[in-house]
Amino acid sequence: MNKCVFTHFFCTKTALLYKASQFHIGVWGGNCPLNFFNSPARSNLLCSKNCWKPDELMNTPFTSLHIPLRTFCRSSSMGSQHELPLDTPILYLKSEEAFAGLTARERRYAHHLSRASWWGGLIVLCQTSPESPTIFNLLTRLFRSQPIDTLKEVAVGRTGFTDDEFKSLIIYYSGLVYNMGNYLGFGDRKFIPSVSREKLEALIKASKAYLEAPDVIDGYVNQALGAMYNLDENKRFLGMPTSGVTMYFSPNCTQEDADLAKEYMASKNIEAWNNRLLKYEENGQTIYDIRLASIEEGHADGITVDIDEFQGHKFRVSRGDYSFFLKKMTEELQLAKDYTANDGEIQMLDKYIESFTKGSVQAHKEGSTFWVKNKSPAVETYMGFIEVYRDPVNQRAEFESFVAVVNREQSRKFDTLVARAEKEFLPLLPWGKDFEEDVFMRPDFSSLDILTFASSGLPIGINIPNYKDVKEEQGFKNVSLTNVMAARTGIKGGPFLSEDDHTLREKHGALGLEIQVGLHELLGHGCGKFLRRKDDGSLNFDPTKIKNPFTGGEALFYEKGENYNSCFTNLASAYEECRAETVALYLGLVNDILDVFGVAAEDREDLKYVSWLDMMYAGLRGLEMYQPSQGKWGQAHSQARYVILRVALEAGEGLVNITESAGSDGLPDLLLTLDKTKIHTVGHQAMGEFLRKLQIYRSMGDSESGRSMFEKYSEVPSDGPFPFSKWHEIVVRKRRPRMVLAMPNTRVVGEDVELVSYPETVDCVVKSWVDRFSSEECEALESALSTFVRGCTK
């Protein structure tokens, strides 16, 4: 368990301490709890010559929380929630055995796809925050300029770093490149260096990087350092201006602008996947510019629009965003075509190249169709603007690209699940055939060992493509990321559970997670029908037979130009993840499904218990991702699991309980318990009723009813039997750091390709990124990132 260990405190009255805490949300994850002052931890307050004087405290501006946070509270593992702790697990993602099993041709194919992925992944820096590209340029130069050991000697010997402070800088950079920006991919929370700005600047100016290019480094320092450490209220999380940070809209855009753009795009049948919205003045008029990602600039028939009038506003559709990175990608994809396994892969890559060149979503859909039809290739890859989680309105997608090797032995059990899904398992879902697909598009379900994953973090399972028309007409793929799952399940323990529960989780957790991911991706995201009007004007259902089961009236449906994301907007991702998670919980009680995964009869009930316990536990721990100051959730999966926990608590009868007590450190603690005997009865019924509503509201595009229900369960109450608003502080204080993964590089040696591996040390992520691009490539990408920053709002 992690504890706050207080070492330096203000030598003043507790009232003053409490007042200070109001400004330091990172210490407590909210306001300082009043009961702290009556707790044993109060006795840890010590006077010291290092303490701040009361007059210093009261006269200190709190626009930046960084220095006061560190002075106020030091933690052995988790200090400010905006810093990455020293015990952040930095792990190496192993793929050596899988890579070695490929032929020389397949390895060459994987190499060029990986190179394309890493080039494309740099786009995410541009999609995260205005300062992310410059921070990347600055710190990459710093670490590339000299060996890490030599840089550490400079840091400790000449600029006053401690060993821990230098380690924290390594962890910060590792987090930056793993998340592809200075906001967490999971939680959308900004993170800042744990070392002071003054020391970091001193190190930079004492480094070889500064000696080699002082003007360049000074420019980066002036642009990046202030923003890097800025924790003003509207800089702490990603979100819609002016309450948060986003690159999907220019800073002068409002929610009203986002809504207007959504209506315009729907009227023109434009999908938002690969664009962002800029708002600027031109010749005295306000222009809304929908900017597409593409290599080419200028006019293109059927893609761009010079000026268009809509509801009294002027719209433009332009292109050319991220052109440098997309061009480098397509160069590698052209090389990859020489090493494909079949014509379908060539056609897939051609369509990707066309999409990235022209800015065409349609071309990417066609490429996705070829990808879906390419069943169980030795080397699996998918790339493009894929997931909408980080767009404040859940329409525009973050770039993502992965390259992986199929684990054929592990994939066989998923093949069985797929084969039996339509006739045996889908009919068990609680909404009936009217709201299920007419024909189940049997997906390719593979277990993959990830070689390269370029985006803002690694999931453990994926269901793609996200284009509903492609899914309905062509099918989809489910992938389970085996080596990522193995890394995750290697991290043991945690707060809020009994020792007996932890023992069961260690025994059954890995297999339970594998089953949960399989059901979540295949039957969760892969099931359920959308009632909609097709392009030819007909409906994809019979309105005389299918009615709204909750009212008995006409069933609602999606009109042309509407889709799930445009109707459910900012709730779409969390709602869909909740539906998929609940499907997995509901079907995870079916013995025939457990048999597919080889669960012994004597272990079935324990494994079911662990699966449900893990979901409730994730719901409680996910409270960390709630943002009290803005009253919103920062992560879709966490919100989804919290909602499931609230549904289970509402079911009552002792199914789930959470109790508050004093921990061994004297501070408030929580204990979550689950009644194993109630899962098949109370739990199954509650989740079935909830799941039925989730699906039917989604099927009909009834966002009003779906939003009303989902937002009710998403509330974080301050009173009642489960005061989650009060418990938020406890969850934040006891949170555990998320892992950061280093991935290998590849390089051509003669006629073959070798994998460049890295020992699992704290600096393995840094070393992998230092090796990733040549000096010439680094100069080019630095220039491209700087060019984007200068013109990103024009």
DRENGU-355183 format. One line per 5 residues: number of its first residue (from 0); their letters; for each residue x, z, y of C-alpha. Coordinates in steps of 0.25 Angstrom, whole numbers. Last residue first. Example, Ala and Ser with C-alpha at 12.3 -4.5 7.8 and 13.67 -1.06 7.14 Angstrom:
<sites>
1> sa> 55 29 -4 ~ 49 31 -18
</sites>
This chain:
<sites>
793> ktcgr> -18 -153 117 ~ -18 -139 112 ~ -7 -141 101 ~ 2 -148 111 ~ 14 -139 113
788> vftsl> 12 -132 99 ~ 12 -146 92 ~ 25 -151 98 ~ 32 -138 94 ~ 27 -139 80
783> asela> 32 -154 79 ~ 45 -150 85 ~ 47 -139 75 ~ 43 -149 64 ~ 54 -159 68
778> ecees> 65 -148 70 ~ 61 -142 57 ~ 62 -156 50 ~ 76 -158 55 ~ 80 -145 50
773> sfrdv> 74 -147 36 ~ 61 -141 33 ~ 57 -131 22 ~ 70 -123 20 ~ 68 -113 32
768> wskvv> 54 -112 27 ~ 58 -108 13 ~ 68 -98 19 ~ 58 -92 27 ~ 48 -90 16
763> cdvte> 59 -84 7 ~ 63 -74 18 ~ 57 -62 11 ~ 62 -65 -2 ~ 56 -73 -14
758> pysvl> 68 -82 -17 ~ 65 -96 -12 ~ 62 -109 -20 ~ 66 -124 -16 ~ 59 -133 -26
753> evdeg> 67 -145 -30 ~ 62 -160 -29 ~ 68 -171 -37 ~ 74 -185 -35 ~ 87 -179 -29
748> vvrtn> 83 -165 -23 ~ 70 -165 -15 ~ 66 -152 -9 ~ 55 -142 -11 ~ 52 -129 -4
743> pmalv> 46 -117 -10 ~ 35 -108 -4 ~ 37 -94 2 ~ 24 -85 2 ~ 19 -75 11
738> mrprr> 11 -63 5 ~ 0 -56 13 ~ 4 -42 18 ~ -5 -30 14 ~ -16 -24 22
733> krvvi> -17 -9 23 ~ -18 -8 38 ~ -27 -20 39 ~ -36 -14 28 ~ -37 -1 35
728> ehwks> -40 -6 48 ~ -51 -15 43 ~ -57 -3 37 ~ -64 1 50 ~ -70 -13 51
723> fpfpg> -73 -13 36 ~ -82 -1 37 ~ -88 -1 23 ~ -99 10 22 ~ -104 7 36
718> dspve> -96 5 49 ~ -86 -5 55 ~ -92 -17 48 ~ -83 -29 46 ~ -93 -41 45
713> sykef> -90 -52 35 ~ -102 -49 27 ~ -111 -51 38 ~ -103 -64 42 ~ -105 -70 29
708> msrgs> -120 -68 29 ~ -123 -73 43 ~ -113 -84 41 ~ -120 -89 28 ~ -133 -89 34
703> esdgm> -129 -96 47 ~ -119 -105 39 ~ -130 -111 31 ~ -122 -123 27 ~ -132 -125 15
698> sryiq> -121 -123 4 ~ -114 -112 12 ~ -126 -104 13 ~ -129 -106 -1 ~ -115 -102 -6
693> lkrlf> -113 -89 2 ~ -128 -85 -1 ~ -125 -87 -16 ~ -112 -80 -15 ~ -118 -67 -9
688> egmaq> -129 -66 -20 ~ -118 -68 -31 ~ -108 -59 -25 ~ -119 -47 -24 ~ -124 -50 -38
683> hgvth> -110 -51 -45 ~ -105 -38 -37 ~ -117 -29 -41 ~ -117 -33 -55 ~ -104 -39 -61
678> iktkd> -96 -32 -51 ~ -103 -18 -52 ~ -95 -12 -64 ~ -81 -15 -57 ~ -85 -6 -45
673> ltlll> -75 -11 -34 ~ -67 -1 -26 ~ -60 -3 -12 ~ -52 9 -7 ~ -49 10 8
668> dplgd> -38 18 16 ~ -38 25 29 ~ -24 31 33 ~ -19 44 27 ~ -7 37 21
663> sgase> -12 39 7 ~ -25 32 11 ~ -37 39 17 ~ -50 34 12 ~ -60 23 14
658> tinvl> -69 17 3 ~ -73 3 -1 ~ -83 0 -12 ~ -87 -11 -20 ~ -98 -13 -31
653> gegae> -103 1 -28 ~ -118 -3 -28 ~ -116 -11 -15 ~ -118 -26 -14 ~ -114 -24 1
648> lavrl> -100 -20 -4 ~ -99 -33 -12 ~ -104 -42 -1 ~ -94 -35 9 ~ -82 -38 -1
643> ivyra> -86 -52 -2 ~ -86 -53 14 ~ -72 -47 14 ~ -68 -58 4 ~ -73 -69 13
638> qshaq> -67 -63 25 ~ -53 -62 19 ~ -54 -76 14 ~ -58 -82 27 ~ -47 -74 35
633> gwkgq> -47 -69 50 ~ -61 -63 50 ~ -68 -60 63 ~ -72 -48 72 ~ -61 -52 82
628> spqym> -55 -39 84 ~ -58 -35 70 ~ -51 -47 64 ~ -54 -46 49 ~ -42 -51 40
623> elgrl> -39 -37 36 ~ -53 -36 30 ~ -47 -45 19 ~ -42 -32 12 ~ -57 -28 9
618> gaymm> -61 -42 5 ~ -49 -44 -4 ~ -52 -31 -11 ~ -66 -35 -13 ~ -61 -48 -19
613> dlwsv> -50 -41 -27 ~ -60 -31 -33 ~ -69 -43 -37 ~ -57 -50 -45 ~ -52 -37 -50
608> yklde> -65 -33 -56 ~ -67 -46 -62 ~ -53 -45 -68 ~ -56 -31 -74 ~ -69 -36 -80
603> rdeaa> -63 -48 -87 ~ -50 -41 -92 ~ -56 -37 -106 ~ -61 -52 -108 ~ -47 -58 -105
598> vgfvd> -47 -67 -92 ~ -42 -80 -96 ~ -45 -88 -83 ~ -56 -96 -90 ~ -61 -83 -96
593> lidnv> -63 -77 -82 ~ -73 -88 -79 ~ -81 -86 -92 ~ -81 -71 -88 ~ -89 -73 -75
588> lglyl> -86 -62 -65 ~ -76 -71 -57 ~ -88 -80 -54 ~ -94 -71 -43 ~ -80 -67 -37
583> avtea> -75 -81 -37 ~ -88 -86 -31 ~ -87 -75 -20 ~ -73 -79 -17 ~ -77 -94 -15
578> rceey> -89 -89 -6 ~ -81 -80 2 ~ -70 -91 4 ~ -82 -100 9 ~ -87 -90 19
573> asaln> -73 -87 24 ~ -70 -101 27 ~ -83 -105 33 ~ -85 -93 42 ~ -79 -100 54
568> tfcsn> -87 -113 53 ~ -99 -111 43 ~ -105 -124 47 ~ -93 -132 50 ~ -85 -127 38
563> ynegk> -96 -130 28 ~ -98 -144 33 ~ -107 -151 43 ~ -105 -166 48 ~ -117 -170 39
558> eyfla> -126 -159 38 ~ -124 -147 29 ~ -136 -141 22 ~ -147 -131 24 ~ -157 -129 12
553> eggtf> -172 -130 16 ~ -180 -117 15 ~ -181 -107 3 ~ -174 -97 13 ~ -162 -91 4
548> pnkik> -162 -102 -6 ~ -161 -113 4 ~ -167 -125 -3 ~ -162 -135 -13 ~ -172 -144 -20
543> tpdfn> -179 -152 -9 ~ -165 -152 -1 ~ -159 -160 -12 ~ -144 -158 -10 ~ -132 -167 -5
538> lsgdd> -140 -172 6 ~ -141 -186 11 ~ -136 -191 24 ~ -125 -201 18 ~ -114 -191 23
533> krrlf> -120 -180 15 ~ -129 -169 20 ~ -125 -156 14 ~ -128 -144 5 ~ -114 -139 1
528> kgcgh> -113 -135 -13 ~ -106 -124 -20 ~ -93 -123 -28 ~ -78 -126 -26 ~ -74 -115 -16
523> glleh> -79 -104 -26 ~ -79 -111 -39 ~ -65 -117 -39 ~ -58 -109 -28 ~ -64 -96 -29
518> lgvqi> -65 -96 -44 ~ -50 -100 -46 ~ -46 -90 -35 ~ -53 -79 -41 ~ -48 -82 -55
513> elgla> -34 -82 -51 ~ -36 -69 -43 ~ -41 -62 -55 ~ -30 -67 -63 ~ -20 -61 -53
508> ghker> -28 -48 -51 ~ -30 -44 -65 ~ -19 -34 -68 ~ -14 -31 -54 ~ -29 -30 -49
503> lthdd> -32 -20 -60 ~ -21 -11 -56 ~ -25 -12 -41 ~ -39 -8 -45 ~ -33 4 -52
498> eslfp> -24 8 -41 ~ -36 8 -32 ~ -38 -2 -21 ~ -38 -2 -5 ~ -23 -6 -3
493> ggkig> -14 -16 -11 ~ -7 -19 -24 ~ 0 -31 -29 ~ 6 -44 -23 ~ 9 -53 -35
488> traam> -5 -58 -35 ~ -2 -66 -22 ~ 11 -73 -28 ~ 4 -77 -41 ~ -8 -82 -33
483> vntls> 1 -91 -24 ~ 8 -96 -37 ~ -6 -100 -43 ~ -12 -107 -31 ~ -26 -110 -37
478> vnkfg> -31 -123 -33 ~ -45 -129 -33 ~ -47 -144 -31 ~ -59 -151 -25 ~ -70 -161 -29
473> qeekv> -73 -175 -24 ~ -87 -176 -18 ~ -90 -161 -15 ~ -76 -157 -13 ~ -73 -169 -4
468> dkynp> -85 -167 4 ~ -82 -152 6 ~ -68 -154 11 ~ -60 -142 8 ~ -52 -149 -2
463> inigi> -49 -139 -9 ~ -50 -126 -16 ~ -38 -117 -14 ~ -32 -105 -21 ~ -22 -94 -19
458> plgss> -20 -97 -4 ~ -7 -99 3 ~ -4 -97 18 ~ -6 -105 31 ~ -3 -119 26
453> aftli> 8 -126 18 ~ 7 -122 3 ~ 19 -128 -5 ~ 22 -126 -20 ~ 10 -119 -24
448> dlssf> 8 -117 -39 ~ -6 -122 -42 ~ -18 -119 -51 ~ -27 -131 -51 ~ -42 -133 -51
443> dprmf> -46 -147 -50 ~ -60 -147 -45 ~ -73 -150 -53 ~ -83 -155 -42 ~ -95 -148 -47
438> vdeef> -107 -157 -46 ~ -120 -154 -38 ~ -112 -143 -31 ~ -119 -129 -30 ~ -130 -125 -21
433> dkgwp> -141 -130 -29 ~ -135 -126 -42 ~ -136 -111 -40 ~ -131 -101 -30 ~ -126 -90 -38
428> llplf> -113 -96 -45 ~ -114 -96 -60 ~ -117 -111 -60 ~ -103 -113 -55 ~ -97 -107 -67
423> ekear> -101 -113 -80 ~ -105 -128 -78 ~ -97 -131 -65 ~ -85 -122 -67 ~ -81 -124 -82
418> avltd> -71 -135 -80 ~ -66 -129 -67 ~ -63 -116 -73 ~ -56 -123 -85 ~ -47 -130 -76
413> fkrsq> -44 -117 -69 ~ -39 -112 -82 ~ -30 -124 -83 ~ -24 -123 -69 ~ -14 -111 -73
408> ernvv> -8 -120 -84 ~ -7 -132 -74 ~ 0 -125 -62 ~ -2 -137 -53 ~ 10 -138 -43
403> avfse> 7 -136 -28 ~ 8 -142 -14 ~ 0 -137 -3 ~ -5 -141 11 ~ -13 -134 21
398> fearq> -17 -138 36 ~ -27 -129 42 ~ -41 -134 43 ~ -51 -135 54 ~ -65 -131 52
393> nvpdr> -65 -115 50 ~ -70 -112 64 ~ -58 -103 67 ~ -49 -113 59 ~ -40 -104 50
388> yveif> -48 -105 37 ~ -50 -121 38 ~ -42 -125 26 ~ -37 -139 23 ~ -30 -147 33
383> gmyte> -22 -155 24 ~ -14 -154 11 ~ -17 -153 -4 ~ -6 -154 -15 ~ -5 -152 -30
378> vapsk> 7 -156 -38 ~ 4 -158 -53 ~ -9 -164 -50 ~ -21 -157 -56 ~ -32 -167 -52
373> nkvwf> -30 -177 -41 ~ -45 -180 -37 ~ -45 -168 -27 ~ -33 -174 -20 ~ -38 -188 -20
368> tsgek> -51 -182 -13 ~ -42 -174 -4 ~ -35 -186 1 ~ -49 -192 4 ~ -52 -179 12
363> haqvs> -39 -180 19 ~ -42 -195 23 ~ -56 -190 29 ~ -49 -179 37 ~ -42 -190 44
358> gktfs> -31 -186 54 ~ -24 -199 53 ~ -10 -196 47 ~ -14 -183 40 ~ -26 -189 34
353> eiykd> -19 -202 30 ~ -8 -194 24 ~ -17 -186 16 ~ -25 -198 11 ~ -12 -205 6
348> lmqie> -8 -192 -1 ~ -21 -192 -8 ~ -20 -206 -12 ~ -6 -204 -17 ~ -11 -192 -25
343> gdnat> -22 -200 -31 ~ -12 -211 -35 ~ -5 -202 -45 ~ 7 -192 -46 ~ 12 -193 -32
338> ydkal> 27 -194 -30 ~ 28 -206 -20 ~ 16 -200 -12 ~ 24 -188 -9 ~ 33 -196 1
333> qleet> 20 -200 9 ~ 16 -186 8 ~ 29 -181 14 ~ 28 -191 26 ~ 13 -186 27
328> mkklf> 17 -172 29 ~ 27 -175 40 ~ 17 -183 47 ~ 7 -172 46 ~ 17 -162 52
323> fsydg> 20 -171 64 ~ 5 -175 67 ~ 0 -160 68 ~ -11 -165 76 ~ -12 -180 79
318> rsvrf> -27 -182 81 ~ -38 -183 91 ~ -53 -181 90 ~ -59 -179 105 ~ -71 -172 109
313> khgqf> -78 -172 123 ~ -89 -162 125 ~ -103 -164 130 ~ -109 -162 116 ~ -99 -172 110
308> edidv> -92 -183 118 ~ -81 -190 111 ~ -67 -193 116 ~ -56 -200 108 ~ -60 -198 94
303> tigda> -51 -198 82 ~ -53 -200 67 ~ -63 -212 64 ~ -54 -221 71 ~ -40 -215 74
298> hgeei> -35 -213 89 ~ -22 -206 92 ~ -13 -198 84 ~ -8 -200 70 ~ -2 -189 62
293> salri> -15 -181 60 ~ -22 -168 63 ~ -34 -170 71 ~ -37 -165 85 ~ -51 -163 89
288> dyitq> -50 -163 104 ~ -61 -156 112 ~ -59 -162 126 ~ -63 -155 139 ~ -63 -164 151
283> gneey> -55 -165 164 ~ -47 -176 160 ~ -43 -169 147 ~ -45 -154 144 ~ -42 -148 131
278> kllrn> -49 -143 118 ~ -42 -145 105 ~ -49 -144 91 ~ -41 -144 78 ~ -42 -154 67
273> nwaei> -39 -157 52 ~ -51 -150 46 ~ -61 -153 57 ~ -70 -163 50 ~ -76 -173 60
268> nksam> -90 -178 56 ~ -92 -182 71 ~ -104 -173 73 ~ -97 -162 65 ~ -84 -164 73
263> yekal> -92 -162 86 ~ -100 -150 81 ~ -87 -143 76 ~ -80 -146 90 ~ -92 -139 97
258> dadeq> -90 -127 88 ~ -75 -126 90 ~ -77 -128 105 ~ -88 -116 105 ~ -78 -108 97
253> tcnps> -68 -110 109 ~ -56 -119 111 ~ -46 -116 122 ~ -35 -112 112 ~ -36 -126 105
248> fymtv> -43 -125 92 ~ -37 -126 78 ~ -25 -119 83 ~ -31 -105 82 ~ -29 -92 88
243> gstpm> -39 -81 90 ~ -50 -75 100 ~ -49 -86 110 ~ -49 -95 102 ~ -54 -96 88
238> glfrk> -46 -88 78 ~ -32 -85 72 ~ -29 -70 74 ~ -20 -61 82 ~ -19 -70 94
233> nedln> -32 -67 101 ~ -30 -52 102 ~ -15 -54 107 ~ -5 -53 96 ~ 6 -62 102
228> ymagl> 19 -61 94 ~ 21 -75 90 ~ 14 -80 103 ~ 25 -74 112 ~ 36 -78 102
223> aqnvy> 32 -93 101 ~ 33 -101 113 ~ 44 -94 120 ~ 52 -92 107 ~ 50 -107 103
218> gdivd> 55 -112 116 ~ 67 -102 116 ~ 70 -107 102 ~ 70 -122 106 ~ 79 -118 118
213> paely> 88 -110 110 ~ 91 -121 99 ~ 103 -118 90 ~ 106 -104 96 ~ 91 -100 94
208> aksak> 90 -104 80 ~ 103 -97 77 ~ 96 -84 80 ~ 99 -74 92 ~ 87 -80 100
203> ilael> 78 -79 89 ~ 82 -65 85 ~ 80 -60 99 ~ 66 -66 100 ~ 63 -59 87
198> kersv> 68 -46 92 ~ 60 -47 105 ~ 47 -52 98 ~ 47 -40 89 ~ 48 -41 74
193> spifk> 35 -40 66 ~ 32 -55 69 ~ 18 -59 72 ~ 6 -62 63 ~ -7 -68 68
188> rdgfg> -19 -66 59 ~ -26 -78 53 ~ -30 -69 40 ~ -23 -77 29 ~ -15 -88 36
183> lyngm> -9 -78 44 ~ -6 -82 59 ~ 8 -85 63 ~ 8 -99 57 ~ 10 -106 44
178> nyvlg> 6 -94 36 ~ 18 -95 27 ~ 27 -100 39 ~ 23 -88 48 ~ 22 -78 37
173> syyii> 37 -81 33 ~ 41 -81 48 ~ 35 -67 49 ~ 41 -62 36 ~ 55 -67 41
168> lskfe> 53 -59 54 ~ 48 -47 46 ~ 61 -47 38 ~ 69 -48 51 ~ 61 -36 56
163> ddtfg> 63 -28 43 ~ 78 -30 44 ~ 78 -25 58 ~ 80 -34 69 ~ 89 -30 81
158> trgva> 93 -44 87 ~ 107 -45 83 ~ 110 -39 69 ~ 96 -39 63 ~ 91 -52 68
153> veklt> 104 -59 68 ~ 107 -54 54 ~ 93 -59 50 ~ 96 -73 55 ~ 108 -73 46
148> dipqs> 100 -69 34 ~ 89 -79 37 ~ 99 -90 37 ~ 100 -97 51 ~ 92 -107 60
143> rflrt> 81 -109 50 ~ 75 -95 52 ~ 74 -96 67 ~ 70 -110 67 ~ 58 -107 58
138> llnfi> 55 -95 67 ~ 54 -103 80 ~ 47 -116 74 ~ 37 -107 67 ~ 34 -99 79
133> tpsep> 32 -112 87 ~ 22 -117 77 ~ 14 -104 76 ~ 13 -102 91 ~ 0 -110 93
128> stqcl> -6 -104 81 ~ -11 -108 67 ~ -13 -123 66 ~ 0 -128 71 ~ 7 -119 61
123> vilgg> -2 -125 51 ~ 3 -139 54 ~ 17 -134 48 ~ 10 -135 34 ~ 10 -150 35
118> wwsar> 25 -151 34 ~ 25 -141 23 ~ 15 -148 15 ~ 21 -162 17 ~ 34 -156 11
113> slhha> 26 -150 0 ~ 20 -163 -3 ~ 33 -170 -3 ~ 39 -160 -13 ~ 27 -159 -22
108> yrrer> 28 -174 -24 ~ 43 -173 -27 ~ 40 -162 -37 ~ 30 -171 -44 ~ 40 -182 -45
103> atlga> 50 -173 -51 ~ 40 -167 -61 ~ 33 -154 -59 ~ 36 -142 -67 ~ 47 -137 -58
98> faees> 37 -135 -47 ~ 28 -126 -55 ~ 39 -117 -60 ~ 45 -116 -45 ~ 32 -113 -38
93> klyli> 34 -99 -34 ~ 29 -95 -20 ~ 39 -85 -14 ~ 34 -72 -9 ~ 35 -65 4
88> ptdlp> 26 -52 3 ~ 24 -46 17 ~ 31 -33 16 ~ 37 -34 30 ~ 23 -35 36
83> lehqs> 18 -48 43 ~ 13 -44 57 ~ 0 -45 63 ~ -7 -34 55 ~ 3 -25 62
78> gmsss> 11 -17 52 ~ 9 -20 37 ~ 20 -16 28 ~ 28 -4 31 ~ 20 -3 44
73> rcftr> 24 0 58 ~ 14 4 68 ~ 15 6 83 ~ 28 0 86 ~ 25 -13 78
68> lpihl> 11 -14 84 ~ 16 -11 98 ~ 27 -22 97 ~ 17 -33 92 ~ 4 -30 99
63> stfpt> 6 -41 110 ~ -5 -40 121 ~ -4 -25 120 ~ 3 -22 134 ~ 11 -9 133
58> nmled> 8 1 144 ~ 0 10 135 ~ 11 10 125 ~ 23 12 134 ~ 15 24 141
53> pkwcn> 13 30 128 ~ 28 29 124 ~ 31 20 112 ~ 38 27 100 ~ 52 25 97
48> kscll> 57 38 101 ~ 48 44 91 ~ 35 51 90 ~ 28 51 76 ~ 14 47 72
43> nsrap> 14 49 57 ~ 5 60 58 ~ -6 51 62 ~ -5 45 48 ~ -12 57 42
38> snffn> -25 53 48 ~ -33 58 60 ~ -27 48 70 ~ -29 37 60 ~ -44 40 60
33> lpcng> -45 32 73 ~ -41 19 66 ~ -32 11 75 ~ -39 -1 80 ~ -38 -13 71
28> gwvgi> -28 -18 61 ~ -22 -5 62 ~ -8 -8 67 ~ -11 -22 70 ~ -22 -19 80
23> hfqsa> -12 -13 90 ~ -20 -12 103 ~ -30 -2 98 ~ -18 6 92 ~ -13 9 106
18> kylla> -25 17 109 ~ -24 25 96 ~ -10 28 98 ~ -14 33 112 ~ -24 42 106
13> tktcf> -14 47 96 ~ -5 52 107 ~ 9 47 109 ~ 22 44 102 ~ 18 30 98
8> fhtfv> 22 27 84 ~ 34 22 76 ~ 34 23 61 ~ 20 22 55 ~ 19 17 41
3> cknm> 7 9 39 ~ 5 8 24 ~ 4 -3 14 ~ 0 0 0
</sites>
